[in-house]
Amino acid sequence: MKAYIEERTIALAEYIIKNKSTVRETAKKFGISKSTVHKDITERLLKINPQLAENARLILEENKAERHIRGGLATKQKYKKRNETGIK
């Protein structure tokens, strides 16, 4: 594996762990696709640093379990804003 990919993979995992961020937030921060973040964390990181991979995996599982809540809150905000501005 190329060195820059390993460095990126470790940086992604450290960012996810430090900020408890989602794959989407991490991808946006690093300017890469969600698919790349997911592949780096779930596949490549296991070969590079298994302990770091486990810690990042726990955060991603927590995010996955909570995503329906975030989605509901986003929808609530959307309709609240629509009602405040009078848009139908």
N, C-alpha and C positions, 0 to 999 in steps of 0.2 A: 504494500500500500504506500502511496506517495506521502511524503512528510507533511505537506500542507493539508492533506485530507485528515491525517491523524491530529494535527494541531487544531483544525477547525472542529473536529468531532469532540475533542476534549474541551475546547472553549464553549461549544454548544451545551455540553453536559453541565459544565460548571455554571453557566448562565442560568440554565433551567433550575438547578438545585438552589442556587443563591437567591433567585427571584421567584421561585415557584411558578415560573411562567409556562404558558401553554406552547404547543408546537407552533401555532399560528403567530403568537407574540414573538417567539424566538426567531422564526423565519423572517418576520418583518424587521426585527432588530439587526439581523445579520445580512439581510438582503438576498436571501436564498429561498428556494421553494420549500413548502411544507413537506413535500415528499423527501427532499434531501435531508431535512432535519430528522424526520422520522427514521429514515434508513440509517443515518449516522448514529442515532441514539439506540435503536433497537438491534442493529446488526453489527456495524463496524466497531462500536464502543466495546462490545463484549470481547472482541479479540484484543483490543488495546488495553483496556483497564476494566476488568470485570466488576470490581467493587464500585467504581464510579458509575458503571452501567446499571448496577442494581439500585443505587441511590436515585439516579435519574428516572429509572423505570417506575419507582414508587411514586414520584411526583407526577409522572404522566398518567399513571393509573388513578391517582387522586383527582387529577384534572378531568379525566374521562368520566369518573363517577359523578362529578359536579357539573358537567357541561349542560345537562338539562335545566339546571337551576339558572345558570348564566343566560341560557337562551330565553327562559321565561322572563328574566329581569329585563333583557334587551327588548323583548316584545312589549312588556309593560311600559318601558320608557318610550318606545315608539308611539304607542297609542296615547300616552299621556301628552307627549309633545304635539301630536295631531289635534287633540282636544283643546289644548291651550292656544293653538294658532287658528283653529277653526277649519282646518283642512279635513276633508272627508275622504 
